[in-house]
């Protein structure tokens, strides 16, 4: 239980940050699953169209700090090789 005013505000802030990070992580994971699904189903044209959106999602998540920038770059690189 927070005792000071600043601790109470901090608890509120952390709750919001946690919610936002969960949303971002979920978006990140679903983008990867979607891309893998498109690649494995031999729909290369759809995968190529989705790639720019996929890349954008990963960089947004990396920018916010949910995942490391190098992790995002590595994922993008490996997916682009598969396409």
Secondary structure as UniProt FT lines:
FT   HELIX           5..40
FT   TURN            41..42
FT   HELIX           44..64
FT   HELIX           69..82
//
